[in-house]
Structures are given as C-alpha cells and as structure tokens.
C-alpha cells in the first residue's frame, strides 16, 4: 500500500514558498517528525519536498516507510538521550561523530574500558523506549 499525498490547492497558502512546503510536509508526517515541520520547511527546497513526496507516493513500499519512520524516531530518541536536546537539523558534524562513536565501538575494548562507545546511561535510556508501536526494544548495536 502506497502513502497517499494530498495536494494543497489554496492559492493564498501557496503564495508563500515556506508555508507551502510546511503544508506539503504535513502530508509526509508518517515519515518525518511533524513537530519539526516548520524547521524542515526552512531547510528543504521545493524540489526536496517534491522528491520526498514522490518517494512516499511511488518509490517506497509500506515496510520501507515504516523502517524510515523507525530510524528517524531512533535518531530523535538517541539525540535527546545523548545530549538532552532534540536532534538539530541539519545535524552538526560533531553530533554526527558522536553518533558514530556511540554506535561503532569495539566490544573487546569495551570489556576493559567502560567509557568506550555508548555511555551506559544513554544505552539504558534508549532500551525502554518503544518506536512506532513496535514491540521490539531499541538497542544500540556494538
């Protein structure tokens, strides 16, 4: 089943490009964090929004949409747990490197250095969270 993306016909609303993008992003709320809609409308171009709408409408199956929504929810949860702040977008380089350090660590080194990789408090903060109605718990991968 493909996502249904409604068109927004109002000429008044369409006059302002940022408002138009924000309203079109509402239609993508299944895969984008809707509470960040206005910020995304500032960052994305009309072409970006069109591409996302096309992908949601034509290029992604239901499972892919669910996986994308789950991945985005995990990134949001990780950023909030690791930094105490919502995920900024675009993510700064330092935050991206922090994500890599938290997720691509060496299990053998972790045995001798508990500070290596994802801090225990961040991992513990992520485990009880559930994403998108899934029964599976989100866990960082070594």
SULURJO-V890861 format. One record per residue. RES is the residue in one letter. PHI is phi in whole degrees, 0 to 359 (999 if undefined). Layout:
# SULURJO-V890861
res:RES phi:PHI
res:RES phi:PHI
This chain:
# SULURJO-V890861
res:X phi:999
res:X phi:271
res:X phi:292
res:X phi:261
res:X phi:249
res:X phi:284
res:X phi:273
res:X phi:249
res:X phi:275
res:X phi:298
res:X phi:298
res:X phi:296
res:X phi:290
res:X phi:284
res:X phi:295
res:X phi:268
res:X phi:301
res:X phi:292
res:X phi:296
res:X phi:301
res:X phi:296
res:X phi:299
res:X phi:294
res:X phi:292
res:X phi:293
res:X phi:306
res:X phi:292
res:X phi:257
res:X phi:298
res:X phi:290
res:X phi:239
res:X phi:240
res:X phi:292
res:X phi:295
res:X phi:291
res:X phi:253
res:X phi:307
res:X phi:296
res:X phi:293
res:X phi:297
res:X phi:296
res:X phi:288
res:X phi:276
res:X phi:275
res:X phi:272
res:X phi:302
res:X phi:295
res:X phi:299
res:X phi:297
res:X phi:300
res:X phi:296
res:X phi:297
res:X phi:298
res:X phi:299
res:X phi:299
res:X phi:292
res:X phi:279
res:X phi:241
res:X phi:259
res:X phi:230
res:X phi:280
res:X phi:302
res:X phi:294
res:X phi:295
res:X phi:299
res:X phi:296
res:X phi:296
res:X phi:297
res:X phi:298
res:X phi:295
res:X phi:297
res:X phi:296
res:X phi:296
res:X phi:296
res:X phi:301
res:X phi:298
res:X phi:295
res:X phi:299
res:X phi:300
res:X phi:295
res:X phi:289
res:X phi:282
res:X phi:240
res:X phi:81
res:X phi:229
res:X phi:298
res:X phi:296
res:X phi:283
res:X phi:223
res:X phi:289
res:X phi:291
res:X phi:292
res:X phi:306
res:X phi:298
res:X phi:291
res:X phi:298
res:X phi:294
res:X phi:298
res:X phi:300
res:X phi:299
res:X phi:298
res:X phi:286
res:X phi:247
res:X phi:245
res:X phi:253
res:X phi:266
res:X phi:302
res:X phi:294
res:X phi:292
res:X phi:298
res:X phi:297
res:X phi:256
res:X phi:222
res:X phi:293
res:X phi:273
res:X phi:283
res:X phi:85
res:X phi:291
res:X phi:301
res:X phi:304
res:X phi:295
res:X phi:291
res:X phi:301
res:X phi:294
res:X phi:292
res:X phi:275
res:X phi:302
res:X phi:285
res:X phi:290
res:X phi:241
res:X phi:248
res:X phi:54
res:X phi:78
res:X phi:286
res:X phi:278
res:X phi:285
res:X phi:277
res:X phi:275
res:X phi:229
res:X phi:293
res:X phi:262
res:X phi:290
